[in-house]
């Protein structure tokens, strides 16, 4: 069984951009979610020129079951347009190496701009982590920062929802 162990953080400032190598431009992602029950999320993703279908289970701490399969790009694009809940998540993902680990920094567009999140996948939940200075507060346990939640409650509406 596939298991994802992931920590997620807000990004503070623009210092992370210095870690982007000139040759490593970000990859544009578009992703949506198929209707499912609350114990499973089914994601359709277009990453650059590739399509993926991912099934994820419930979190147990920082871990959860994850199964990902490459699918034809045309199928993924058609699913995003016809089957997925709207709106679709739009973001550009950058991979930045720090202290031997690869951080994925997602710069959201569309209704979730100007949100920027950083994720790190780990081998174990207790793996030591040397965080870059551009990492802000950890939000791993905050459901609002999951892509599924953001697809239904875009970041740009949070102020309106909370009345702040």
N, C-alpha and C positions, 0 to 999 in steps of 0.2 A: 504494500500500500504506500502511496506517496504521502509525505508529510511536509507541510510548510511550517517553518519556525521563523517568525518575522517580527521585527520591532519597527515601529513607525514613529517619526518625529516631525514636528514643525521645523521649517528652515528659517533661520534668523538672518536677515540681510542678504546681500548678494555675494558674499565671500565664496560661496560654493562655485560660482562661475569660474574662478581661477583654477579649479581642478579639472575643468573640461579641456581635454586635449583638442588642438585644432583639427586633427583628422577624425575625431570622434564626435561628429555632430549628433544632436539629439534625434530620437526616432519618434515620429508622430504616431500617437495611439488614438484609436476610436474604439470605445467599448460600450456594450449594453448588457442588460440582464434579461433572461427569459423568466417569465412568471414561474415561481416555484414556492414550496412551502418554506416556513421559517427556519428549518434545520439545514437547508441546502441552498447554495446560490449557484446558478448556472450562468456563466459569463461567455459572451461572444466578443472576440477582440480582433481588430485589425492593427497590426504592428508593422509599420512600413508597408511592405508588399506581401505580408504573410497573414493568414487567418488562423485563429485558434478557438477551440471550445474548451472551457475549463469548468470543472465541477469542484466546489469546495464545501466541506462540512462545517459543523459548529466548532468554535474555538474551545480548546481545553488549555487554559493558560495562554501562552504565546503560540501554541501549536494547533494545527488542524489538518484534516485529510484534504489532499489536493490532487486532482488528476487533470492533466492538460494534454490536449491532442491537437496537432496541426490539421486544419481542414482547408479545402480550396478557398482561395481569396474571394472568388465570386460568391461562394456560398455564405461566407462570413458577412460580406457586404449586404447580401440580400436579407440575411437574418437580422442584421442591425436595422435595416429599413422597415422590415415587415413583421418581425416577431418580438423584438426587444421592447421593453418598457422605455418610454421616452421621458426625459431627454437623454441623449447619448453623452457619455463622458468623453471629453476631448482633452488631451494632454500631450506634452512632449516629455519624453523620458531621457535623462542623461545618466550615464554610468561614470562614477568617479571612484577611483581607487584611493583608499586611505588606510594606512597601517596594515596593508596586506589583504584588506577586505574591499569588496565592491559595493558601494552605496548606489542606490537607484534614486535619483532626484526627479520627481514629477512636478512639472510646471503646468498647472491647469489653465485651460482656455475656456472660452464660452462662458456659461453661467457659473462656473466654479473659479474663474479668475478673480483675484490674483493669488489664489492659494498655491503654496509650494510645500510639498511634503518630501521627506527622505525616508527610504525603507532600507533595511539591511536584513538579509536572510542568513540565519545562523545554523550551525551544526547541532547545537543543543541550547536549551533554554538558559543554561547557566554559563554559556560561553562568555569569557571576558570581552569587553568591547571598549576600544579606544575611539572616542567620538571626536570628529572634527570640530573646530571652533565655531563653525557656522550652523551647528545643530542646536535647535531650540528645545522646548519642552517635549517630553515623550507623550505620545497620544495613542500608544498601542492598544490600550483598553477602552478608548473613547470611540464608540460606535459611529459617531458623527463623521469621523475621518476615514471610514471605509468607502471605497468607491461605490458600493451598492447604495449606501445611505446618501452619498453625494449625488447619485443619479436621481434620487427621489426628492432630495432637499438640497438643491444647489447652494453652494457657499454664498453666492451673492444675495440669497434670500434670508440668510441667518439673522441679519440685523433686523429685518422686517418681522421675522417670526418671534424674536425675543423682545422686540420693542426698544432695543438700545439705540 
